[in-house]
C-alpha cells in the first residue's frame, strides 16, 4: 500500500520528470488522460436497419464517419424495431449499466404516434430517459420526429413540439426533425420502402447528416 508520504514523493518526482511544473491530469485523477467515447443509440426501426442490408443504416455509417474524422469512439446500436418510448425507458437502465455511454442518442417516439399513445406519456418517458442518462454521466442527443398532416394539424404540431419541450427541460441536444430533407421532399415516396414508413438505404446518409451537426459537439 502506498502511504501519503510515498504518494507525495511520487508526485514531486513526476512533476520534475515532466518538466511542466504541474502534475498531469491523469496522475491527479488516477485515470488515463483521455478515454475512448462510447455512443449508445437507443432507437426503433429507423435505427435498427429495418428492411436494409446489414451495414447500410445510419448508425453503421456513423461508425465509419467517426473513423474518417479520426474520433476515437465506439457505437453501440441498441435499437429494436417497433420499440416505443415506454420500451426504451424500460431497457435504458440495463444499457447504461452495461455500456456506460458517454453519449446517449434517443431516437424514439414514432411508434408512440403510430399507436396513438398519449403525448403526455411520450413526453414523460423521453424526459425520464434523458434524466437517467445525464445522472449516469452521459450527454444526451434527442432525435425529434414529425407525423404526416393526416394525423391532424393540432396533433402534428403538439407531437413535434414535445421533443423541443423535452430538450429544453432537460438541457439536451436536439435534432428537431430526424427525417428532414427526406420525408419533406417533393419526391418523398421515392425515398421510402413500400410501406411508406421506413427510408430506403439511399436516405440513410442524409439521416446521418441530420444527426452529425448536433452529435459532433458532444464528442469534444
NORCOR-V567798 format. One record per backbone hydrogen bond with DSSP energy under -0.5 kcal/mol. NH is the residue of the N-H (numbers start at 1). CO is the residue of the C=O. E is the energy in kcal/mol with one decimal. If there is no record, write none. Layout:
# NORCOR-V567798
NH_CO_E, NH_CO_E
This chain:
# NORCOR-V567798
3_1_-0.6, 7_3_-2.4, 8_4_-2.4, 9_5_-2.5, 10_6_-2.3, 11_7_-2.2, 12_8_-2.2, 13_9_-2.3, 14_10_-2.5, 15_11_-2.3, 16_12_-2.0, 17_13_-2.7, 18_14_-2.0, 19_15_-1.2, 20_15_-0.7, 21_15_-0.9, 27_24_-0.7, 28_24_-1.7, 29_25_-2.0, 30_26_-1.3, 31_26_-0.7, 37_72_-2.1, 39_74_-3.3, 40_38_-0.6, 40_103_-2.5, 41_39_-0.5, 41_76_-2.8, 42_40_-0.7, 42_105_-3.1, 43_41_-0.8, 44_107_-0.8, 47_44_-1.7, 48_44_-1.0, 50_45_-1.5, 52_49_-2.0, 56_53_-2.1, 61_57_-2.1, 62_58_-1.7, 63_59_-1.4, 64_60_-1.3, 65_61_-2.3, 66_62_-2.5, 67_63_-1.8, 68_64_-2.4, 69_65_-2.1, 70_67_-1.1, 71_66_-2.9, 72_70_-0.6, 73_71_-1.1, 74_37_-2.7, 76_39_-3.4, 76_74_-0.5, 77_75_-0.6, 78_41_-2.2, 78_76_-1.0, 80_43_-2.2, 83_80_-2.0, 88_84_-2.5, 89_85_-2.4, 90_86_-1.8, 91_87_-1.5, 92_88_-1.7, 93_89_-0.6, 95_91_-1.6, 96_92_-2.9, 97_93_-2.0, 98_94_-2.5, 99_95_-2.8, 100_95_-0.5, 100_96_-1.6, 102_38_-2.3, 103_38_-1.9, 104_139_-3.2, 105_40_-3.0, 105_103_-0.5, 106_104_-0.6, 106_141_-2.9, 107_42_-2.9, 107_105_-0.7, 113_109_-1.6, 114_110_-2.0, 115_111_-1.7, 116_113_-1.3, 117_112_-2.7, 122_118_-1.6, 123_119_-2.7, 124_120_-2.6, 125_121_-2.6, 126_122_-2.4, 127_123_-2.3, 128_124_-2.5, 129_125_-2.2, 130_126_-2.4, 131_127_-2.6, 132_128_-2.3, 133_129_-2.4, 134_130_-2.3, 135_131_-2.3, 136_132_-1.4, 137_134_-1.4, 138_133_-2.6, 139_102_-2.9, 141_104_-2.7, 142_173_-2.5, 143_106_-2.7, 144_142_-0.7, 144_175_-3.5, 151_148_-1.8, 152_149_-2.4, 156_152_-2.7, 157_153_-2.5, 158_154_-2.4, 159_155_-2.7, 160_156_-2.3, 161_157_-2.2, 162_158_-1.5, 163_159_-0.7, 163_160_-0.6, 164_160_-0.9, 165_161_-2.5, 166_162_-2.4, 167_163_-2.3, 168_164_-2.5, 169_165_-2.5, 170_166_-2.3, 171_167_-0.8, 172_167_-1.9, 173_140_-2.3, 175_142_-2.5, 176_174_-0.6, 178_144_-3.2, 180_177_-1.6, 182_179_-1.7, 183_179_-2.3, 184_179_-0.6, 185_182_-1.1, 188_185_-1.2, 190_187_-1.9, 191_188_-2.2, 192_189_-1.0, 193_198_-3.4, 196_193_-2.5, 199_197_-0.5, 200_191_-2.6, 203_200_-1.7, 204_200_-0.6, 204_201_-1.2, 205_201_-0.6, 207_203_-1.8, 208_204_-2.3, 209_205_-2.1, 210_206_-2.0, 211_207_-1.4, 212_208_-2.9, 213_209_-0.8, 214_211_-1.2, 215_211_-1.9, 216_212_-3.0, 217_213_-0.5, 218_215_-1.4, 219_215_-0.5, 219_216_-1.7, 220_217_-1.1
